Amino acid sequence: MANFIFASLVLAMSTLPLYAQTSNLHTDPSGYTTGTDGNRTVNTYTDRYGNTTGWVGGEYISTYSDGYGGTAGTIGNKRITTYEDGYGNIRGIIGRNRINLYTDPSGITTGTIGRRRLNCYTDRFRTTTCN
């Protein structure tokens, strides 16, 4: 479940402008994430190993899990490297932006990606809403 939540959050926050925007993403049980991120359409697939491919707006995303909490790949022309510690903390880098996120057991994620503040909630139906 953590990989699905993380994939949704990275998609929602990967290319945010500096102003606030709302994201509404749904990940189905098979790993497909669809929805909107501001005015962009999201369509990705995350396999059972945590590897994600697809599109966010016009940017192609391709990330690969190392199986131990680490993820590497690209979002558009930005490099992504992250690590989840198993306790809900995610640290890493997207392009030049540092990632510092925490997801509590109830599905609320807070933190920052670069200078942008993140406040998201994932419900029991795997719908992630950020604002």
DODREN-808779 format. One record per residue (C-alpha): residue number from 1; x, y, z. Coordinates in nm, 2 decimals. Example, Ala and Ser with C-alpha at 12.3 -4.5 7.8 and 13.67 -1.06 7.14 Angstrom:
<nodes>
node num:1, xx:1.23, yy:-0.45, zz:0.78
node num:2, xx:1.37, yy:-0.11, zz:0.71
</nodes>
This chain:
<nodes>
node num:1, xx:0.00, yy:0.00, zz:0.00
node num:2, xx:0.29, yy:0.24, zz:0.07
node num:3, xx:0.41, yy:0.21, zz:-0.28
node num:4, xx:0.07, yy:0.30, zz:-0.42
node num:5, xx:0.04, yy:0.60, zz:-0.19
node num:6, xx:0.39, yy:0.71, zz:-0.27
node num:7, xx:0.34, yy:0.68, zz:-0.65
node num:8, xx:0.02, yy:0.88, zz:-0.62
node num:9, xx:0.19, yy:1.15, zz:-0.42
node num:10, xx:0.50, yy:1.17, zz:-0.64
node num:11, xx:0.27, yy:1.21, zz:-0.94
node num:12, xx:0.07, yy:1.48, zz:-0.77
node num:13, xx:0.37, yy:1.68, zz:-0.66
node num:14, xx:0.63, yy:1.61, zz:-0.93
node num:15, xx:0.58, yy:1.91, zz:-1.14
node num:16, xx:0.37, yy:2.15, zz:-0.93
node num:17, xx:0.39, yy:2.52, zz:-1.00
node num:18, xx:0.45, yy:2.76, zz:-0.72
node num:19, xx:0.08, yy:2.84, zz:-0.67
node num:20, xx:-0.16, yy:2.60, zz:-0.50
node num:21, xx:-0.34, yy:2.34, zz:-0.70
node num:22, xx:-0.57, yy:2.05, zz:-0.62
node num:23, xx:-0.50, yy:1.69, zz:-0.72
node num:24, xx:-0.75, yy:1.41, zz:-0.72
node num:25, xx:-0.61, yy:1.07, zz:-0.81
node num:26, xx:-0.75, yy:0.72, zz:-0.78
node num:27, xx:-0.54, yy:0.40, zz:-0.78
node num:28, xx:-0.73, yy:0.08, zz:-0.85
node num:29, xx:-0.63, yy:-0.25, zz:-0.70
node num:30, xx:-0.44, yy:-0.36, zz:-1.01
node num:31, xx:-0.21, yy:-0.05, zz:-0.99
node num:32, xx:-0.35, yy:0.19, zz:-1.24
node num:33, xx:-0.36, yy:0.55, zz:-1.12
node num:34, xx:-0.59, yy:0.80, zz:-1.30
node num:35, xx:-0.72, yy:1.14, zz:-1.23
node num:36, xx:-0.62, yy:1.50, zz:-1.25
node num:37, xx:-0.33, yy:1.71, zz:-1.11
node num:38, xx:-0.44, yy:2.06, zz:-1.14
node num:39, xx:-0.52, yy:2.09, zz:-1.52
node num:40, xx:-0.31, yy:1.78, zz:-1.61
node num:41, xx:-0.44, yy:1.43, zz:-1.68
node num:42, xx:-0.27, yy:1.15, zz:-1.49
node num:43, xx:-0.25, yy:0.80, zz:-1.63
node num:44, xx:0.01, yy:0.56, zz:-1.48
node num:45, xx:0.06, yy:0.20, zz:-1.38
node num:46, xx:0.25, yy:0.07, zz:-1.08
node num:47, xx:0.33, yy:-0.30, zz:-1.08
node num:48, xx:0.35, yy:-0.52, zz:-0.77
node num:49, xx:0.72, yy:-0.46, zz:-0.74
node num:50, xx:0.67, yy:-0.08, zz:-0.71
node num:51, xx:0.78, yy:0.01, zz:-1.06
node num:52, xx:0.58, yy:0.30, zz:-1.22
node num:53, xx:0.54, yy:0.40, zz:-1.58
node num:54, xx:0.29, yy:0.63, zz:-1.75
node num:55, xx:0.21, yy:1.00, zz:-1.81
node num:56, xx:0.15, yy:1.31, zz:-1.61
node num:57, xx:0.03, yy:1.58, zz:-1.85
node num:58, xx:0.29, yy:1.56, zz:-2.13
node num:59, xx:0.57, yy:1.42, zz:-1.91
node num:60, xx:0.66, yy:1.05, zz:-1.91
node num:61, xx:0.73, yy:0.89, zz:-1.57
node num:62, xx:0.94, yy:0.58, zz:-1.53
node num:63, xx:1.05, yy:0.48, zz:-1.18
node num:64, xx:1.19, yy:0.15, zz:-1.05
node num:65, xx:1.19, yy:0.01, zz:-0.70
node num:66, xx:1.49, yy:-0.16, zz:-0.55
node num:67, xx:1.27, yy:-0.38, zz:-0.33
node num:68, xx:1.41, yy:-0.23, zz:-0.01
node num:69, xx:1.24, yy:0.10, zz:0.01
node num:70, xx:1.44, yy:0.28, zz:-0.26
node num:71, xx:1.31, yy:0.42, zz:-0.58
node num:72, xx:1.50, yy:0.57, zz:-0.88
node num:73, xx:1.40, yy:0.69, zz:-1.23
node num:74, xx:1.28, yy:1.00, zz:-1.41
node num:75, xx:0.98, yy:1.22, zz:-1.43
node num:76, xx:1.00, yy:1.41, zz:-1.76
node num:77, xx:1.36, yy:1.53, zz:-1.76
node num:78, xx:1.40, yy:1.53, zz:-1.38
node num:79, xx:1.58, yy:1.25, zz:-1.20
node num:80, xx:1.41, yy:1.10, zz:-0.90
node num:81, xx:1.58, yy:0.91, zz:-0.61
node num:82, xx:1.38, yy:0.84, zz:-0.29
node num:83, xx:1.39, yy:0.61, zz:0.01
node num:84, xx:1.10, yy:0.50, zz:0.24
node num:85, xx:1.21, yy:0.39, zz:0.59
node num:86, xx:0.91, yy:0.16, zz:0.66
node num:87, xx:0.77, yy:0.40, zz:0.92
node num:88, xx:0.60, yy:0.64, zz:0.68
node num:89, xx:0.89, yy:0.87, zz:0.62
node num:90, xx:1.00, yy:0.93, zz:0.26
node num:91, xx:1.32, yy:1.13, zz:0.18
node num:92, xx:1.49, yy:1.19, zz:-0.15
node num:93, xx:1.52, yy:1.42, zz:-0.45
node num:94, xx:1.31, yy:1.51, zz:-0.76
node num:95, xx:1.53, yy:1.71, zz:-0.99
node num:96, xx:1.68, yy:1.98, zz:-0.76
node num:97, xx:1.39, yy:1.95, zz:-0.51
node num:98, xx:1.43, yy:1.77, zz:-0.18
node num:99, xx:1.15, yy:1.54, zz:-0.07
node num:100, xx:1.06, yy:1.52, zz:0.30
node num:101, xx:0.72, yy:1.35, zz:0.36
node num:102, xx:0.55, yy:1.16, zz:0.63
node num:103, xx:0.23, yy:0.94, zz:0.59
node num:104, xx:0.06, yy:0.84, zz:0.91
node num:105, xx:-0.13, yy:0.52, zz:0.94
node num:106, xx:-0.47, yy:0.69, zz:0.87
node num:107, xx:-0.35, yy:0.80, zz:0.52
node num:108, xx:-0.27, yy:1.16, zz:0.59
node num:109, xx:0.05, yy:1.28, zz:0.42
node num:110, xx:0.23, yy:1.60, zz:0.51
node num:111, xx:0.57, yy:1.75, zz:0.43
node num:112, xx:0.75, yy:1.93, zz:0.16
node num:113, xx:0.88, yy:1.88, zz:-0.19
node num:114, xx:1.12, yy:2.16, zz:-0.25
node num:115, xx:0.97, yy:2.47, zz:-0.11
node num:116, xx:0.61, yy:2.35, zz:-0.17
node num:117, xx:0.40, yy:2.23, zz:0.13
node num:118, xx:0.21, yy:1.91, zz:0.08
node num:119, xx:-0.12, yy:1.81, zz:0.25
node num:120, xx:-0.28, yy:1.49, zz:0.11
node num:121, xx:-0.53, yy:1.23, zz:0.23
node num:122, xx:-0.57, yy:0.88, zz:0.09
node num:123, xx:-0.90, yy:0.72, zz:0.17
node num:124, xx:-0.99, yy:0.35, zz:0.20
node num:125, xx:-1.08, yy:0.35, zz:-0.17
node num:126, xx:-0.73, yy:0.45, zz:-0.27
node num:127, xx:-0.83, yy:0.80, zz:-0.38
node num:128, xx:-0.56, yy:1.06, zz:-0.30
node num:129, xx:-0.67, yy:1.42, zz:-0.27
node num:130, xx:-0.41, yy:1.69, zz:-0.23
node num:131, xx:-0.46, yy:2.07, zz:-0.18
</nodes>
